[in-house]
Amino acid sequence: MENENLTEETKIPKWKLWVKRFGIGGIIFFTVKGIITSTLIYFLGKNFWIIIKDYVAQWF
């Protein structure tokens, strides 16, 4: 019974480990980076062939 209580108390939540490892600035950076990357993938995936066609058309 005592061992169960000790393991529950020493268990650190995942978000606290992330804050300890990366800091607040790092977490904000990765969050913003993820949002920008997701947005770019969405819009580039939607218009990918149009962008490539226009880019190649500029050469000729």
MARZA-193098 format. One line per field, with one value per atom (N, C-alpha, C): residue number from 0; residue in three letters; atom name; x, y, z. Coordinates in Angstrom, 1 decimal, padded with zeros to 4 digits. Layout:
# residues N
pos	(NUM, ...)
code	(ALA, ...)
site	(CA, ...)
px	(X, ...)
py	(Y, ...)
pz	(Z, ...)
END
This chain:
# residues 60
pos	(0, 0, 0, 1, 1, 1, 2, 2, 2, 3, 3, 3, 4, 4, 4, 5, 5, 5, 6, 6, 6, 7, 7, 7, 8, 8, 8, 9, 9, 9, 10, 10, 10, 11, 11, 11, 12, 12, 12, 13, 13, 13, 14, 14, 14, 15, 15, 15, 16, 16, 16, 17, 17, 17, 18, 18, 18, 19, 19, 19, 20, 20, 20, 21, 21, 21, 22, 22, 22, 23, 23, 23, 24, 24, 24, 25, 25, 25, 26, 26, 26, 27, 27, 27, 28, 28, 28, 29, 29, 29, 30, 30, 30, 31, 31, 31, 32, 32, 32, 33, 33, 33, 34, 34, 34, 35, 35, 35, 36, 36, 36, 37, 37, 37, 38, 38, 38, 39, 39, 39, 40, 40, 40, 41, 41, 41, 42, 42, 42, 43, 43, 43, 44, 44, 44, 45, 45, 45, 46, 46, 46, 47, 47, 47, 48, 48, 48, 49, 49, 49, 50, 50, 50, 51, 51, 51, 52, 52, 52, 53, 53, 53, 54, 54, 54, 55, 55, 55, 56, 56, 56, 57, 57, 57, 58, 58, 58, 59, 59, 59)
code	(MET, MET, MET, GLU, GLU, GLU, ASN, ASN, ASN, GLU, GLU, GLU, ASN, ASN, ASN, LEU, LEU, LEU, THR, THR, THR, GLU, GLU, GLU, GLU, GLU, GLU, THR, THR, THR, LYS, LYS, LYS, ILE, ILE, ILE, PRO, PRO, PRO, LYS, LYS, LYS, TRP, TRP, TRP, LYS, LYS, LYS, LEU, LEU, LEU, TRP, TRP, TRP, VAL, VAL, VAL, LYS, LYS, LYS, ARG, ARG, ARG, PHE, PHE, PHE, GLY, GLY, GLY, ILE, ILE, ILE, GLY, GLY, GLY, GLY, GLY, GLY, ILE, ILE, ILE, ILE, ILE, ILE, PHE, PHE, PHE, PHE, PHE, PHE, THR, THR, THR, VAL, VAL, VAL, LYS, LYS, LYS, GLY, GLY, GLY, ILE, ILE, ILE, ILE, ILE, ILE, THR, THR, THR, SER, SER, SER, THR, THR, THR, LEU, LEU, LEU, ILE, ILE, ILE, TYR, TYR, TYR, PHE, PHE, PHE, LEU, LEU, LEU, GLY, GLY, GLY, LYS, LYS, LYS, ASN, ASN, ASN, PHE, PHE, PHE, TRP, TRP, TRP, ILE, ILE, ILE, ILE, ILE, ILE, ILE, ILE, ILE, LYS, LYS, LYS, ASP, ASP, ASP, TYR, TYR, TYR, VAL, VAL, VAL, ALA, ALA, ALA, GLN, GLN, GLN, TRP, TRP, TRP, PHE, PHE, PHE)
site	(N, CA, C, N, CA, C, N, CA, C, N, CA, C, N, CA, C, N, CA, C, N, CA, C, N, CA, C, N, CA, C, N, CA, C, N, CA, C, N, CA, C, N, CA, C, N, CA, C, N, CA, C, N, CA, C, N, CA, C, N, CA, C, N, CA, C, N, CA, C, N, CA, C, N, CA, C, N, CA, C, N, CA, C, N, CA, C, N, CA, C, N, CA, C, N, CA, C, N, CA, C, N, CA, C, N, CA, C, N, CA, C, N, CA, C, N, CA, C, N, CA, C, N, CA, C, N, CA, C, N, CA, C, N, CA, C, N, CA, C, N, CA, C, N, CA, C, N, CA, C, N, CA, C, N, CA, C, N, CA, C, N, CA, C, N, CA, C, N, CA, C, N, CA, C, N, CA, C, N, CA, C, N, CA, C, N, CA, C, N, CA, C, N, CA, C, N, CA, C, N, CA, C, N, CA, C, N, CA, C)
px	(000.8, 000.0, 000.9, 001.9, 002.8, 003.6, 004.0, 004.7, 003.8, 002.5, 001.6, 001.5, 001.5, 001.4, 002.7, 003.8, 005.1, 005.2, 004.8, 004.9, 003.9, 002.8, 001.8, 002.3, 003.0, 003.5, 004.7, 005.6, 006.8, 006.5, 005.4, 005.0, 004.8, 005.6, 005.6, 004.7, 003.8, 003.0, 003.8, 003.4, 004.1, 004.4, 003.4, 003.6, 004.7, 004.8, 005.9, 007.2, 007.4, 008.6, 009.0, 008.0, 008.2, 008.7, 008.0, 008.4, 009.9, 010.2, 011.5, 012.6, 012.2, 013.2, 013.3, 012.2, 012.3, 012.1, 011.5, 011.2, 009.9, 009.4, 008.2, 008.4, 009.5, 009.8, 009.9, 010.5, 010.5, 009.2, 008.3, 007.0, 006.2, 006.3, 005.6, 006.2, 007.5, 008.2, 007.6, 007.6, 007.2, 005.7, 004.9, 003.5, 003.3, 003.9, 003.8, 004.3, 005.5, 006.0, 005.1, 004.4, 003.4, 002.2, 001.8, 000.6, 001.0, 002.2, 002.6, 002.8, 003.5, 003.7, 002.4, 001.4, 000.1, -000.6, -000.5, -001.1, -000.5, 000.8, 001.5, 001.2, 001.2, 000.9, -000.6, -001.5, -002.9, -003.0, -002.4, -002.5, -001.7, -000.5, 000.3, -000.2, -000.8, -001.4, -002.6, -003.3, -004.5, -004.2, -003.1, -002.8, -001.4, -000.9, 000.4, 000.7, -000.2, 000.1, 000.0, -000.9, -001.0, 000.2, 000.8, 002.0, 003.2, 003.3, 004.4, 004.2, 003.0, 002.8, 003.2, 002.8, 003.1, 004.7, 005.3, 006.7, 007.5, 007.1, 007.7, 007.4, 006.2, 005.8, 006.6, 007.2, 008.0, 009.3, 009.8, 011.1, 010.9, 009.7, 009.6, 008.7)
py	(-001.2, 000.0, 001.3, 001.3, 002.5, 002.6, 001.5, 001.6, 002.2, 001.9, 002.4, 003.9, 004.4, 005.9, 006.6, 006.0, 006.6, 006.7, 005.6, 005.7, 006.7, 006.9, 007.8, 009.3, 009.5, 010.8, 011.2, 010.2, 010.5, 010.5, 010.1, 010.2, 011.6, 012.1, 013.5, 013.5, 014.4, 014.6, 014.9, 014.4, 014.6, 016.1, 016.9, 018.4, 019.0, 018.5, 019.1, 018.7, 017.4, 017.0, 017.8, 018.1, 018.9, 020.3, 020.9, 022.3, 022.2, 021.2, 021.1, 020.9, 020.1, 019.8, 021.0, 021.6, 022.6, 024.0, 024.2, 025.5, 026.0, 027.1, 027.7, 028.2, 028.9, 029.4, 028.3, 027.2, 026.0, 025.5, 025.3, 024.8, 025.8, 027.1, 028.1, 028.0, 027.8, 027.7, 026.5, 025.4, 024.1, 024.2, 024.9, 025.0, 025.9, 027.0, 027.9, 027.3, 026.6, 025.9, 024.9, 024.1, 023.1, 023.7, 024.9, 025.6, 026.0, 026.7, 027.2, 026.0, 024.9, 023.8, 023.2, 023.0, 022.5, 023.3, 024.7, 025.6, 025.5, 025.4, 025.3, 024.0, 022.9, 021.6, 021.7, 022.3, 022.3, 023.1, 024.3, 025.2, 024.7, 024.2, 023.7, 022.4, 021.6, 020.3, 020.6, 021.7, 022.0, 022.6, 023.4, 024.1, 023.6, 022.5, 022.0, 022.0, 021.4, 021.2, 022.6, 023.4, 024.8, 025.6, 025.5, 026.2, 025.7, 024.4, 023.8, 024.1, 024.1, 024.4, 025.8, 026.7, 028.2, 028.4, 027.7, 027.8, 027.3, 026.2, 025.6, 026.5, 027.0, 027.9, 029.2, 029.6, 030.8, 030.6, 029.3, 029.0, 029.1, 028.9, 028.8, 029.9)
pz	(000.0, 000.0, 000.0, 000.8, 000.8, -000.5, -001.1, -002.4, -003.5, -003.4, -004.4, -004.3, -003.1, -002.9, -003.3, -003.1, -003.5, -005.0, -005.7, -007.2, -007.8, -007.2, -007.7, -007.4, -006.3, -006.0, -006.8, -007.1, -007.8, -009.3, -009.8, -011.2, -011.6, -012.6, -013.0, -014.3, -014.4, -015.6, -016.8, -018.0, -019.2, -019.5, -019.3, -019.6, -018.8, -017.5, -016.7, -017.2, -017.7, -018.2, -019.5, -020.3, -021.5, -021.1, -020.1, -019.7, -019.1, -018.4, -017.8, -019.0, -020.0, -021.1, -022.0, -022.5, -023.5, -023.0, -021.8, -021.3, -022.0, -021.5, -022.0, -023.4, -023.6, -025.0, -026.0, -025.7, -026.6, -026.9, -025.9, -026.2, -027.1, -026.8, -027.7, -029.1, -029.2, -030.6, -031.3, -030.7, -031.4, -031.7, -030.9, -031.2, -032.4, -032.4, -033.6, -034.8, -034.7, -035.9, -036.4, -035.5, -035.9, -036.6, -036.1, -036.8, -038.2, -038.3, -039.6, -040.6, -040.1, -041.0, -041.4, -040.5, -040.9, -041.9, -041.7, -042.7, -044.1, -044.1, -045.4, -046.1, -045.3, -045.9, -046.5, -045.8, -046.2, -047.5, -047.6, -048.7, -049.9, -049.6, -050.7, -051.3, -050.4, -050.9, -051.8, -051.4, -052.2, -053.5, -053.6, -054.8, -055.4, -055.0, -055.3, -056.8, -057.5, -059.0, -059.7, -059.2, -059.8, -059.6, -058.4, -058.1, -059.0, -059.0, -059.8, -061.3, -061.8, -063.2, -063.6, -062.7, -062.9, -062.8, -061.9, -061.7, -063.0, -063.5, -064.7, -065.9, -065.9, -067.1, -067.1, -066.0, -066.0, -066.8, -066.8, -067.4, -069.0, -069.5, -070.9, -071.4)
END
